Structures are given as C-alpha cells and as structure tokens.
Amino acid sequence: MAIQPFNAQLRTNRLKTKAECEQALVDMLEPAMELMLKGGRYGRFRMSDSGAVYSQDRTSIEGFCRLLWGLGPLFSKANRRNINRFGHWWQFTTESIIRGTTPGDPDYWDSPLLDYDQLFVEMGALTAFLYETEEDFWDQLEKEQQENILDWFEEVNHHVVPTCNWLLFQAMVNTWLASHGRPEAQRHVDECFAVTNSHYLGHGWSYDGFEDHIDNYIPFAYQFFTLVLVGLTRGDDPQSRLLRERATPFVESYANWFAADGACLPYGRSLDYRFAQAAFWGAAAFAGVEMPEGWTLGDVKRLLMSNLRWWFQQNMFQSDGLIPIGYAYPNMNMAEGYNGPASAYWALKTFVFLCLPDDDPFWSVREAGEFKFEPVKVQPEPHMIVEHSRTGREVRAYVAGQHNWQHAHGEAKYEKFVYSSTFAFSVPKGGVTLAQGAYDSALAVAEGEYFWRTMFTDEREWALHDDYVYTLWEPWGDVSVQNFVVPFMPWHARVHVIDTARTLHLAEGSFALPDYGETVEAAGVGGDSAPKSLFYRTAEGLTGLVASEGFGVELSTPEPNTNLQFPKTRIPQQTRVVEPGRYVFVSLYLGDRELESLDESGRVLVPAVSLDGNVLTVRSANGVPARTVAFEEFRA
C-alpha cells in the first residue's frame, strides 16, 4: 500500500483556479510561518540545526528570505486583500525586513558582509518582495528605513560575487537601487548582464559559470530571474527585450524535460528545490513571454500546474508540514553543502504567477488537453539526447560531456549514462561496497571487492550524435574506458571498450525500483531463449538488463536513501572480473514504465543486439531490424 503524503490538503488541491493556487501556497507557508512566529526572532526562520557551508545564523536568515518568494506574491498588489487576511504574517515579515536592515538592531543581518556571502543570493528574494509590495510596504517606510535597505543592498557591490547565476541577484538588487535614488547602480546591472550574456549558448540555454554546467540552474535561475526582473520592472529596454526573446525558444526546448504526468527530469544539483523545476513556466506567464509557433499559454499552464500536482503527490513533507532537505522524500544524503535546513523553500518562487491580476488571461485560459513532446530530441546545449516513452509518461536523458567537481556527488548527478523521470537516479552513501554506491545507470570499477569508482571525466573526450552519446573515461593512467550509449525507448544499449593494464572488478546497473517487486521471465527474439538476463517489476514499472558475455547477474540491494525517488530500492546488476587486456562489452538495459516490452503472457521480449566492428545492430522482438548505429570514435 502506498504511503500517503502528510500534507493531504495539497494532494487533493485541483489547482484549477487562482483561489486554489493561492490556497496551495498558504498551505505550504502556514507550518513554516507558525514555527517562525513561535521562534520569536525577527528575520530568521530556524527550521532545524543541520549545517551548511555558511554560518548557522546565515541558514536562519536564508530560511526567512526563502519564504519571501511566497510571501511576495501572496501580498502583491494583485492580492493585497491578504495583508488583512494574514495580518500577523504581514506584520512579522515587514518588521523583520526593517530590523534586519537597521544597523545596531539586535536582529540586524550583519555588516560588513563577506565575499561570496550567501546573503547576496537572499537579496534577490527581498528585491522581488519590495517590487511586489512596493505601494503597501516600501512607500510607507520612513526615509531612514528606506536608506537602511538601500545601504544593505549596496554591500553586494563591495564584495566578490561568483561569476555564475549569483550575478543575476546582483543585477536584481542594482536594478532596484538604480530606480530608487541611486542611478550609479545601473553600471553594475550592465556589468552583470555582460557576463551572463556571454554564457549564452542558444535555444534559451546558457551555462552556469562553467561551460560544462548546463542543468536546472538554467530554467530556474538564468531564465527565471531574468524573466522575473523583466516582469517586475515591466522592462522594455534592449536588454529586457533580449531576455524575453531568448525565453521564446526555451519554451519548446525545456518542455522536453517534462513527462505527461507532470514529472520533470531530475538531473544535476540543487534538486532539493523540488518544484522550482516549474518556476520557468510561472515566470514566462508573469513576464508575458511570446510563445513559439504552435505553442499557447494553455501549454505553459499545463506544464506548470501538472508539475505542481506531481510534486504534491510526493512524500516530500515532514509530519509537521515542513519541507526538509530531499527530493521525493526527506533525504540528507543527496544534499549539496549549500543546502541549509530551509533551502527547499526556494521552490516558492514558482508562485510568482500569483502576482498576475484576477483578470489576466492566464486565469481564464484552459490548460492544454494535449501534452506536447518529441519522441527523440537532440539538445546540443545541455549535451543530451532526450527521449520520451510512447505516451510521454516518462522522459529520460542520455548525457555526455557534463562534469561537476565542486559539489557533493557530482559524478552521480552529472555523469551517469541515463537520467529518468520515472526511475530518477541514486547518489552513493559511500564507495567501499556496491551497496553503498547504489550504481544505477552507471559502470563502476575497482581493483578488488572494495573501493569502487564511476565515470568522472576531468580530462574528457565526448561526443553527442543523433543516435548515440560517447564518452572516454580514464579511471587510472593505465585504464581507459570508451562508452557508447544508444537509446531506443524503453531499451538502450551500452557498449564499453576497456583497455586495462591491471585486473579490474566491474559492476554495472540498470534503473532502480522500490524493494517490494518481483522478477519477470524473458523471451528472446523470434522465440529463441533469452541470453543471461534479469528483469524486475513493481507498480512503478519494469527494469532490467541483458548481460554482456562472461558477466553474472544479480538483483542488488543498495543502502536505503540513495535513490532520489524511492527510499529503498533494488537494482538489476551485472558483475565480472577481467584480467589485463582489451575487452569489448555489449549489453542491453530496460526501463519500461508503460510495460510495452511485455508479451501477452507477461514475459519480457528481449531484442537481439550484435556488434560487427564499429557497427551496432539491434533487432526488435519480432526480428525486424530496428536500427543500425556506426560508432565514429570506436577504437579497433
């Protein structure tokens, strides 16, 4: 029996009307606001005492500011009735801002700030709140109080800010400064956009400071914060027009990361921010982004609301209604060092669309009845082949050439072979044993039974083709591994060319599923017996593999809380030990949400696969040639 989410009222919210959307926001804010008010200290939300790379006091200030992303829309001009409805929230919030920016106040937010200060990020939330509530808050402040806020904002211009998405917060702050009595701040706005514009790649995509960082920070930072700034300022200058123009092609491109059920592709870091995945859609509606040909506001509304509905079905809440660190359930194991106790409330920025007035077309337009998706889409900017299942209920990405060494579990979050909206992916608890590593969608190697490592391509050779992705990995100086991954939903093939001067232990996993399933029999092409294989089925779908020659198969049991989607999992896995030499391994992997790989008797119909030189041929289950792929980088 499925475990019911703690926040049941969100689970049943239809999200069909503005009132229902507002109620969803209130339901998420209420537990946090009541705990914050009970704590009694202005400008701080102490949710728990887990640590982050910044100070404990900073984590509490961050917690307060993260809530502003929801409080701003709730109290915005379009919803100012809520100032009276939630008067105690309004009083505490506004008093916190005043005290937090008043030098000498016991609750002052520190001065001077530091280089790379986390509060530079939180300044973005305060800037948005000021724009959203300007008439009811800013305009009612005394001159000295206004100057205190402006002085506190000025700190961002006197310290080092990393040249990544943080520049967008600096641009937001200085836009406010420039329009509120400090015109010299416009220079900083221009400088910030000069850098972030240089990160632009095409089709709406940028990279986040490093050329191999193209992940969720593009939709929920590079796109979101620029569009929110355009919407808040109603900007019509050349830079604002450029940002709107870049968002138009991004609509069609980013939509490919979503599945028909509303789930989004989990990939990269900061997945703790959950439904921030949909923030771009809220910002696109708020900023009035022009739709690409064939797309409508109804399509955007469907993508936005479907993702929120999907999230509200997950067990992401604690019993007290708070949102802790995690993904589909509370999970400290997957966190980055910058995830504070309340960091997840950054997701509330998705609700910027509540700033739209009651008569805006967004509220009257119907959600699109049809989910738009491309069965296979090559996306050169994020280095992916993105593929959907037959009905679009699953989306997965085959990735090459991404790399992240700065943050925890970068090898798992960026460099697995495949990422899936249904099966998600796992992050290791350790690398000593295979159970600790939870190596789904990855090849792990070791020199013995312990201390495993997976692909981490610091010095890398990679390629993205129309029908396969390629990477070269060198785990040791005398070991090289060429990886070729060929998608054909619900299957994919992996070919590894391994040159090793040392004995290697190999372990390779398919997708993970919950631990309550059962194994499934297989049938080969044309009625032939299936090669050595293992398939495992649960209510969520079917996963498995067809082993390469010489490998053994097993249903592994990883450590709990390694997979982002399922707390306890099983992973079909193949293992082998190889002596020094050159090897070519070909194996098949199945991840089937819609059970299209099963025959009438419930057996898995296994395709046949063969490699002749550098040419891979796959025959579908009825014996008809399905595809032939020639690997350009294959080393004979």
C-alpha angles and dihedrals in degrees: 000000000000117000111245118233116252092231097065097166090062091049091060098040109117094204089212101126136039089249091055092048091049091049090053089055092048091049090056095042097047100072091045095045094048091049091047093049090048089053087061101206116119119238096013135097110192103191097162139329104255111134136244135186089271127060126288090247089052090054089056093047089047089052091055093046093048088059089056088071087069100031092055095061091039091057098031124129090266090056104030090136085079091068088075095034091056098025095151090054091048093049094049093045097049094042088050091055092048094048094041092058099039113100112231095022113128088235096047114142094238131267138247096030120214137244110277089011115180089223090071086070092048091052086073091063092049091048092053091047091052092052093045095049101027098131095045099040117015096039090052095053125103116252092251091053091051091050091050090056092047092048091050090050090051090067090078090067094055100055139057114277117189114249095244135079089322088078088068091063089049089051091051093050094048092047087059092045093049092052095045106057104297106088093167087074090075088080090065091049090054092047093050093051091045088062099040091045088057088060092061115122107174142272088054094302127127132171121248105239094300122064092232095051107093106143143113091319089077096061097032098038118015092038100028101049095042092050093045090052090049090049095046094049096034083227120196099168121118093266093051092048090050091052092050091048092052091051093059098070089038090065092067095038099048092044086072089069091066133081128217092256092058098258118136128214109269106221137147129355135328095044085144085084090072112179091026077095085082096043093100091060091052091048092047090056092044094049095043096240113194111246121237118245111293094019129104140188086258090064091052091048091052093051091048099046095039091055092049091049091050091052093048088059092058126093093241097129130086120231089264091057095252123133110234130187111296143074122249089355135010107292128161091179094076096048130118122227091256094058106109123190093271100029091113091072087077082088089074089078086079087076093069086110088074086074088072111104120249092256095052113123089239090076096049100040116098120238110255112266093212124065108222116218140149114229091222125012127177108212109190096184097062091031094242146133103212116202133184130204121246096278096025095251091128131041125188137178130215106206137196133172101021118126136173123181099160100073139050118280093005091154091057097041097048112016110049116116096244138016122199138192090214103042097026112192139271132244119207127250089201142336103235097092134022090244091058092047097051090200104197116163090005144096113231124195133192139170090232140353093303141050104043128191134193134203113311108162106196093150096034144182115189143155138192116212133176092256107022145018125228135200135171118213129185110193089176132014091255097042127073128179124194112199124199117181120190118191125212108153127265087016134045132186127223123200120190126189107196124190111184136171092190138053110272135197111212130199125173128181138203123210122312126241133178118288098247099077138102137235120258130214121241136216126203131230114295093003094302117142113269119249120245104310146147129209129184129192136196135160088275095059146278131299134176150119145238106225127232118243114291096016126122121219131220141162101244125207111215126199113280119264096028100110117071095220105035125040095211122028149172123217126198104231140181123208138186143157118229130192122221112299144076121302137180116202126187121188139162128227129197130203108167121172095167096045092234091144093067126096124219092276093053097255123135112253103221119208120224118242130190136174121213109182104307095339120099118198123192122192118199122231094273092056097252114133105260101184146338121210127187115206110219094193097047111132113218 
